[in-house]
C-alpha cells in the first residue's frame, strides 16, 4: 500500500503542476490574443488613414495599395497566431504526462 500512496501523491503533485502550466498557457494565450487585437486595430487605423490620404492624392491607384496593406495585415496576424501556437505547444511539452 505504501507504493500506491507514494504514486498517488506523485500523481497529485504532477496534476497540480499541469494545472499551473495550463493556466499559465491560457494566460499567455489571452495576452497574445489581446496584443494581436491591439496591433490589428492600430494597423487598421493606420491603413484607413493612409488609404484616405492616397484617395485624396490620386483617385485610381488606391485599390492595389489597399490590397497590399490587407495582405500585410493578414501576414502579421498569421505570424502572431503561429507564435501563440508555438508557445502553447511548448507549454504542452513541458506539461508532465499522467501516469
MIKE-821041 format. One line per field, with one value per residue (C-alpha): residue number from 0; residue in one letter; chain; x negated, y negated, z. Coordinates in Angstrom, 3 decimals. Each point is the difference from the previous one (the first is absolute). Example, Ala and Ser with C-alpha at 12.3 -4.5 7.8 and 13.67 -1.06 7.14 Angstrom:
<kekes>
seq	(0,1)
type	(A,S)
mol	(A,A)
xx	(-12.300,-1.370)
yy	(4.500,-3.440)
zz	(7.800,-0.660)
</kekes>
This chain:
<kekes>
seq	(0,1,2,3,4,5,6,7,8,9,10,11,12,13,14,15,16,17,18,19,20,21,22,23,24,25,26,27,28,29,30,31,32,33,34,35,36,37,38,39,40,41,42,43,44,45,46,47,48,49,50,51,52,53,54,55,56,57,58,59,60,61,62,63,64,65,66,67,68,69,70,71,72,73,74,75,76,77,78,79,80,81,82,83,84,85,86,87,88,89,90,91,92,93,94,95,96,97,98)
type	(X,X,X,X,X,X,X,X,X,X,X,X,X,X,X,X,X,X,X,X,X,X,X,X,X,X,X,X,X,X,X,X,X,X,X,X,X,X,X,X,X,X,X,X,X,X,X,X,X,X,X,X,X,X,X,X,X,X,X,X,X,X,X,X,X,X,X,X,X,X,X,X,X,X,X,X,X,X,X,X,X,X,X,X,X,X,X,X,X,X,X,X,X,X,X,X,X,X,X)
mol	(A,A,A,A,A,A,A,A,A,A,A,A,A,A,A,A,A,A,A,A,A,A,A,A,A,A,A,A,A,A,A,A,A,A,A,A,A,A,A,A,A,A,A,A,A,A,A,A,A,A,A,A,A,A,A,A,A,A,A,A,A,A,A,A,A,A,A,A,A,A,A,A,A,A,A,A,A,A,A,A,A,A,A,A,A,A,A,A,A,A,A,A,A,A,A,A,A,A,A)
xx	(0.000,-2.894,-0.977,3.548,0.158,-3.354,1.124,3.300,-1.823,-2.358,2.933,1.815,-3.132,-0.449,3.660,-0.425,-3.041,1.940,2.872,-2.437,-1.599,3.405,1.066,-3.283,0.490,3.576,-1.150,-2.757,2.472,2.423,-2.842,-1.191,3.544,0.444,-3.286,0.967,3.349,-1.669,-2.523,2.779,1.984,-3.061,-0.894,3.598,0.197,-3.326,1.158,3.234,-1.841,-2.511,2.737,1.889,-3.093,-0.779,3.534,-0.277,-3.308,0.943,3.365,-0.918,-2.927,1.184,1.532,-3.314,-1.674,2.973,-0.130,-3.719,0.608,2.697,-2.447,-2.576,2.591,0.916,-3.686,-0.411,3.070,-1.286,-3.437,1.520,2.222,-2.955,-1.968,2.922,0.399,-3.717,0.080,3.039,-1.719,-3.084,2.164,1.621,-3.375,-1.037,3.175,-0.639,1.978,2.447,-1.091)
yy	(0.000,-2.357,0.035,-0.789,-2.946,-1.305,0.289,-1.698,-2.868,-0.326,0.045,-2.664,-2.148,0.386,-0.845,-3.208,-0.910,0.809,-2.245,-2.812,0.362,0.133,-3.188,-1.644,1.011,-1.307,-3.291,-0.349,0.877,-2.668,-2.511,0.764,-0.128,-3.398,-1.219,1.279,-1.766,-3.252,0.297,0.746,-3.029,-2.253,1.269,-0.270,-3.625,-0.727,1.725,-1.979,-3.277,0.898,1.111,-3.225,-2.088,1.996,-0.355,-3.737,-0.060,2.403,1.446,3.142,1.916,0.453,3.452,1.746,-1.638,0.759,3.657,0.049,-1.519,2.595,2.726,-1.427,-0.090,3.608,0.945,-1.682,1.785,3.374,-0.649,-0.871,3.081,2.256,-1.519,0.623,3.577,0.614,-1.263,2.130,3.048,-0.687,-0.273,3.325,1.668,-1.270,1.384,3.403,2.944,1.717,3.353)
zz	(0.000,0.624,-3.690,-1.017,2.372,-1.230,-3.603,0.718,1.716,-2.974,-2.405,2.026,0.051,-3.771,-0.584,1.992,-2.103,-3.173,1.105,0.759,-3.433,-1.686,1.773,-0.956,-3.651,0.016,1.505,-2.600,-2.771,1.167,0.245,-3.542,-1.331,1.611,-1.455,-3.436,0.250,1.031,-2.827,-2.458,1.173,-0.276,-3.461,-1.160,1.134,-1.675,-3.177,-0.058,0.460,-2.719,-2.368,0.676,-0.755,-3.118,-1.282,0.409,-1.885,-2.781,-0.809,-1.986,1.585,3.573,-0.422,-0.635,2.975,2.215,-1.049,0.760,3.418,0.734,-1.014,2.408,2.788,-0.702,0.111,3.388,1.331,-1.233,1.524,3.371,-0.121,-0.800,2.866,2.370,-1.238,0.448,3.579,0.772,-1.486,2.107,3.088,-0.837,-0.444,3.409,1.544,1.567,-1.280,2.320,1.378)
</kekes>
